[in-house]
Amino acid sequence: MKIGKRIIKSILFMVLFAAGVYTAAVFLPEEKHETSALLREPFETIYAETGAEMLSLTLRGWAQVDDVYHDGSSLAALYRNIRDVLGNDRELFLEEYDDDGFSSIVIRGKAENGAELNLTLQSLREGSDGAGTYLIAESRISAGKKDLSGLDRYTASIFSALKADYNPSLLMEGKYKKLISKKEKKEIAESIFSAVDGKIEEQVSDGAYLSCGGFSDILGGGVMSGDHMINLQVALSDNEEEEATYLYVGSPVVFSDY
């Protein structure tokens, strides 16, 4: 394993929620949902419904490990528990940072199970909500594998190693090898929500992109956006250079730039 250092400038909750925030709303976790039980079958239905070339499935989890500040050596001791779960880590890249009041360990690369892993374990001495240690783990597989349950078990085991609760979010990324019209974008989004008996609550569009947020009882869980509970977001975004339109389906929200 390679070891290095860098200064991490981003605030913890920007790491957790900044990418892919739906419209201008701020999303916070309201309740947990069990990914394997509730999302596996519905997302396979969505997978078939889109007609797009599926590129990847990504499962992200986050948790507050405790409300204690851990310096670099103490954080490294916590990480050793995770390392036992990761197994062969020769293809992983590790970065450590330890400064007064802030320490972190960031792991990136291909995990033993073939998933692309991006893991952050970091500790704050104090902040707006006080001291605490947090774990954010993201596992990504090519959509051709479609092993969502396996990805879920693997990601959950990382959190279990620290006896931390697991709050999962799922992202499916796909691609249409042509530019999709504004009307077609709307039809695709509506068909995805219909496939899981969902209702669109919010929508933003400028022709080149469309973002829809809504709720489905089948998926469970969710986050609040204004007066609405959201647990499914569908976004379509044109890439004119490639003459292609990218599709993002996330639960509860899309957590990727688009």
C-alpha positions in Angstrom: 0.0 0.0 0.0 1.3 3.5 -0.9 1.2 6.1 1.8 1.1 9.9 1.4 -0.3 13.1 2.9 -2.5 15.9 1.7 -4.4 18.8 3.2 -8.2 18.1 2.9 -9.8 21.5 2.6 -13.5 20.4 2.1 -15.8 20.5 5.1 -17.1 17.1 6.1 -20.7 17.7 5.2 -19.7 19.1 1.8 -18.1 15.8 1.3 -21.2 14.0 2.3 -23.8 16.0 0.4 -22.4 18.7 -2.0 -22.2 16.6 -5.2 -25.5 16.1 -6.9 -27.7 18.1 -4.6 -31.2 18.3 -6.2 -31.9 21.8 -7.4 -31.2 24.3 -4.6 -32.6 22.2 -1.7 -30.5 21.0 1.2 -31.0 17.2 1.9 -30.4 15.6 5.3 -31.0 12.0 6.2 -34.4 11.5 7.7 -34.5 7.7 8.1 -32.5 4.7 7.0 -33.6 2.3 4.3 -32.4 -1.3 3.8 -30.8 -1.3 0.4 -30.8 -5.1 -0.3 -34.4 -5.6 0.7 -36.1 -2.6 -0.9 -33.9 -1.4 -3.7 -32.5 -4.5 -5.5 -35.7 -5.6 -7.3 -37.1 -2.1 -8.0 -33.7 -0.9 -9.4 -33.5 -4.0 -11.6 -37.0 -3.0 -12.9 -35.7 0.6 -13.5 -32.6 -0.8 -15.2 -34.7 -2.6 -17.8 -37.1 0.4 -18.2 -34.6 3.0 -19.2 -33.4 1.5 -22.5 -30.0 3.1 -21.8 -26.6 1.5 -21.8 -25.9 1.1 -18.1 -22.4 2.2 -17.0 -22.2 1.7 -13.3 -23.8 1.1 -10.0 -22.5 3.0 -7.0 -23.4 2.5 -3.3 -22.4 5.1 -0.8 -22.8 5.0 2.9 -22.0 7.4 5.7 -22.1 7.2 9.5 -20.9 9.0 12.6 -18.7 6.5 14.3 -18.6 8.4 17.6 -18.5 11.8 19.1 -14.8 11.7 20.1 -11.9 13.4 18.4 -9.2 10.9 17.3 -5.7 12.1 16.4 -3.7 10.4 13.6 -2.5 7.4 15.6 -5.8 6.8 17.2 -7.6 7.1 13.8 -5.1 4.6 12.4 -6.1 2.1 15.1 -9.7 2.4 14.0 -8.7 2.0 10.4 -7.0 -1.4 11.2 -10.5 -2.8 11.9 -11.6 -1.7 8.4 -8.4 -3.0 6.8 -9.3 -6.6 8.0 -12.6 -6.3 6.0 -10.8 -4.9 2.9 -8.6 -7.9 2.6 -5.8 -7.7 0.0 -5.1 -3.9 -0.2 -2.1 -3.9 -2.6 -4.1 -2.0 -5.2 -5.4 0.6 -2.8 -3.8 4.1 -2.4 -3.8 5.5 1.2 -3.4 9.2 2.2 -3.2 10.4 5.8 -3.5 13.8 7.3 -3.0 14.8 10.9 -3.2 18.4 12.2 -4.3 20.1 15.3 -8.1 19.4 15.5 -8.4 17.4 12.3 -7.2 14.0 11.1 -8.2 11.8 8.2 -7.4 8.6 6.3 -8.5 8.4 2.6 -8.4 5.1 0.7 -8.9 4.9 -3.0 -8.5 2.1 -5.6 -9.7 -1.3 -6.6 -10.9 -3.5 -3.7 -10.4 -7.2 -3.5 -13.9 -7.9 -4.7 -13.3 -5.8 -7.9 -15.2 -2.8 -6.8 -13.7 0.7 -7.1 -13.5 1.9 -3.5 -13.4 5.5 -2.2 -13.3 5.6 1.6 -12.8 8.5 4.0 -12.4 8.1 7.8 -12.0 11.5 9.4 -12.2 13.1 12.8 -12.9 16.7 13.9 -12.0 18.1 17.3 -14.9 20.5 17.2 -17.3 22.1 14.8 -20.8 23.5 14.6 -22.1 20.2 16.0 -19.2 19.4 18.2 -16.4 16.8 18.0 -16.9 13.6 16.1 -15.5 10.9 13.9 -17.1 10.0 10.6 -16.9 7.3 8.0 -17.9 7.8 4.3 -17.5 4.8 2.0 -18.4 4.5 -1.7 -18.2 1.3 -3.7 -18.7 1.3 -7.5 -19.1 -1.6 -10.0 -19.7 -1.8 -13.7 -23.4 -2.1 -14.3 -22.9 -5.3 -16.3 -22.3 -7.1 -13.1 -25.5 -5.9 -11.5 -24.6 -7.4 -8.2 -26.3 -4.9 -6.0 -26.9 -7.2 -3.1 -23.2 -8.2 -3.0 -22.2 -4.5 -3.2 -24.5 -3.8 -0.3 -23.1 -6.6 1.9 -19.6 -5.5 1.2 -20.2 -1.8 2.0 -22.2 -2.7 5.1 -19.3 -4.9 6.3 -17.0 -1.8 6.3 -19.3 0.0 8.6 -19.9 -3.0 10.8 -16.1 -3.2 11.4 -16.5 0.1 13.4 -19.9 -0.9 14.8 -21.4 2.1 12.9 -24.9 2.5 11.5 -25.1 2.3 7.7 -27.1 4.9 5.9 -27.0 3.9 2.2 -27.6 5.8 -1.0 -27.6 4.2 -4.5 -26.7 5.7 -7.8 -27.2 4.1 -11.3 -25.4 5.8 -14.2 -26.3 5.1 -17.9 -25.8 6.6 -21.3 -27.9 7.1 -24.5 -25.6 7.2 -27.6 -27.5 10.2 -29.0 -28.9 13.5 -27.7 -32.3 13.0 -26.2 -34.9 15.7 -26.8 -36.6 17.6 -24.0 -39.8 15.7 -24.6 -38.0 12.4 -24.6 -36.2 13.3 -21.3 -39.5 13.9 -19.7 -41.0 10.7 -21.0 -38.0 8.7 -19.7 -38.2 10.2 -16.3 -42.0 9.6 -16.1 -41.6 6.0 -17.2 -38.9 5.4 -14.4 -41.2 6.8 -11.7 -44.1 4.8 -13.1 -42.0 1.6 -13.0 -41.9 1.9 -9.2 -45.3 3.4 -8.7 -43.7 6.7 -7.9 -44.8 10.3 -8.1 -42.7 13.3 -9.4 -42.8 16.1 -6.8 -40.2 18.5 -8.2 -38.8 19.2 -11.6 -36.1 21.5 -13.2 -35.3 21.6 -16.9 -33.6 23.8 -19.4 -33.7 21.5 -22.4 -30.1 20.3 -22.1 -30.8 18.7 -18.7 -33.8 17.5 -16.7 -33.8 16.7 -13.0 -36.9 15.2 -11.3 -37.3 14.3 -7.6 -40.2 12.3 -6.2 -41.3 9.6 -3.9 -42.1 5.9 -4.2 -43.6 3.7 -1.4 -41.7 0.8 -2.8 -38.3 2.3 -2.1 -39.0 3.5 1.4 -37.0 6.0 3.4 -36.3 9.4 2.0 -35.1 13.0 2.7 -37.0 16.2 3.0 -37.0 18.8 0.2 -39.2 21.7 1.1 -42.6 20.3 1.9 -41.9 17.0 0.0 -40.4 13.7 1.0 -38.0 12.6 -1.8 -36.5 9.1 -2.2 -35.9 8.9 -5.9 -34.2 11.4 -8.3 -33.8 11.0 -12.0 -31.5 13.3 -14.0 -30.7 13.4 -17.7 -27.9 15.6 -19.0 -26.6 16.2 -22.5 -23.0 16.0 -23.5 -22.8 17.8 -26.8 -19.2 16.9 -27.5 -20.0 13.2 -27.3 -23.5 13.7 -28.9 -24.9 11.6 -26.0 -27.2 12.0 -23.1 -26.3 10.7 -19.6 -28.8 9.2 -17.2 -28.5 9.3 -13.4 -31.0 7.5 -11.2 -30.4 7.9 -7.4 -32.1 7.0 -4.2 -32.7 9.0 -2.2 -31.0 11.5 -4.4 -28.3 11.6 -7.1 -24.9 12.2 -5.4 -22.8 12.8 -8.6 -22.1 15.9 -10.7 -24.2 16.0 -13.8 
